[in-house]
Amino acid sequence: GGEHEALTVYWADGVEDFHMDPDCEAFDEVETLMSGTIEEAQEAGHLLFLCSGRCYCHIEERFRKLEPDGIVCGCGTNVITKKYGEMIHHRISASDVALIRDTARENGIDILYESAERIGFDPQCKMVLAHVKRLAEIVGKDIGSVYVDPDQEGFTCDKVCIFTEDEEALKRFTEK
């Protein structure tokens, strides 16, 4: 992939063509490079899975248009397949989310709460807000369309992302 980071995967039948673009900056180039490869692999019986750390609500339409056999998203918290639908959906319980939220606030840590349908964050958390605005631009969604207040009664999520530059605060947070 030129100047972009690439990862080569050897398929069982010797097909060799997989490209990795962690920031999705070269997707159009990668899509061109892979032209025909996806269909050939599927015709040969291989399953194409899109894997992303992003939760489902932030998987861009351009990736869904690849028509994968499945999507593993949210760092594995959600697995959706064409054939069987949603196979895995792990949620953090409301009581655990409340503990995470309160402990983060006590230690001055910014948290992004993510789930397949929505995201949550404290609007005063500047690091999270900057990340969410950038993500909203990338996926072409208004923040309000997927935002939910983490103080809402019974709020759950699939995973959390921690934003801090304070190693001591992080240590206190993880000890609790």
N, C-alpha and C positions, 0 to 999 in steps of 0.2 A: 503493500500500500503506500509507496512513495515515502513522503516524510511522516506519514502517520504510523502509529504503532500497529503492528499486525500480529496476529496469532494464527499459526497454522495448525489445523486439526487433520489427522489422517483418518479417513473413513474406512470402514471394513473392506470396501471394494477398491481402495486406492484413490478415490476421489480426494483431492487435496485443494480445498478452497474455502477458507473461513477467515474472516477479517474482524479484528476487534477495534472498536472506536469508542473508548470509554466516555468521551464527552459528546458524542454524536455530531461532532463537527465535520466529519468527512463522510457522512452517511450517503450523500448523493454519489460520491466517488465510489464508495464501497458497493452501493447498489448496482452501479454500472459494471464494476469488476465481477460481481457475482451473477450478472445477467445470465439466466438459463441454469445456473448451478443449483438453485433451490428446487426448481421443477425436476431437473435430472435426478437429484438426490431423492426427492419424494417418489418419483417414478421407480427408482431402484429399491424402494421399500424403506428408506431412511425416514425418520421422523424429525421434523424441524421444530425446535423449541426456541422461542425468544426468551432470553433470561435477562432480567434487569433488577437492579436494587430498588428501582422505583416501584411504588405501589400502583395498582391497576389504573386508578384515576389519572395517573400521570404518564401512562404509556401513550406515546404519540400515535396519531392515526396512521402516519406514514409507516410505522412499524407493524401495526395491525394489518395493513394492506398487503404485507408479505404473505398473509394467510398461513401462519404457522400452524402446526398440528397442536401446539400448546404454548402457553405463556407461563413462565415461572417468574413471579414478580414479588416485590416487597422483600427481597433477600430470602426468598423461599417460603414466606408466610402465606402465599396464595399461589395455587397451581390450578390452571384452567386448561382443559383440553377440548378440542373440537368434538371428539367422540363421546366423552363422558361428562362434559361440563366442568363445574367446579369440583375438584377432587380434594383439595386441601385449602382450608382457610383458618389460620391460627389467629386468634384475638387475645390480646392482653385483657384480663378481667378489669371491670370498672374499679374495683378496690385496689388492684395493683397499679392501675393508671393514676388513681388519686394519690397513692403513696409516692409514685415517681414524680408526679407534678409537684406535690408539696415539698418533697426532699430537694428537688431541683430549685424551687423558689427559695428555700432556706439557704441554699448554697450559691445563689446567684448564677445558676446555670440555665442557659436557654435550651428549650426542648421543642422539637418538631414532632408532633404526633401524626403518624400516617396510617391510613387504612385503605382498603380497596376502593371505597366510595368517597373518601373525604380526608382532609387534613385539619389539624388543630394546632394552635400556637398562641402564646401570649403576645398580643400586638405590640407590647412595649419591648419585646426581645428583638433588638436591632439586628443581631447576626442572623436569626431565623427569618426575620422579615425580608432582609436582603436576599437570602436564599430562595424564599418562597416567591418573591417578585421575579427573580431570574427564571425559576422553574415555570411560573405561569406564562412568561413570555415564550419560553421554549415550546411548551405544549399548547399554546394558544388559548388558554382559558383565563377567565376572570377569577381572581382569588376568591371572591365572594361566592362563586358557583360551587366551590368544593370545601369552603371553610366551615368549621364548626368550633364552637367555644369549648375549650377543654374543661371549663368549670361547669359545664352542663351536667345535670344529674344523670348518672349512669353512663357517662362517656367512656367508650372503649376505643382501642386502636389496635392495629396489627403489629406495629413496631414504633420505636422512637429513635430519633437522631439527636445526639447531644452536641451542643455548640458551646465551647468554652476555651479560653486560653489560660485559665487558672488551674494548674495541675493539682494544687492543694484542694481546691473546691471539688474537682473531679474525684480525688481520692476520698474525700468525705462523703460524696454522693454515692460512690460505689460500695463503700463500707456499710452503708445503711441498707 
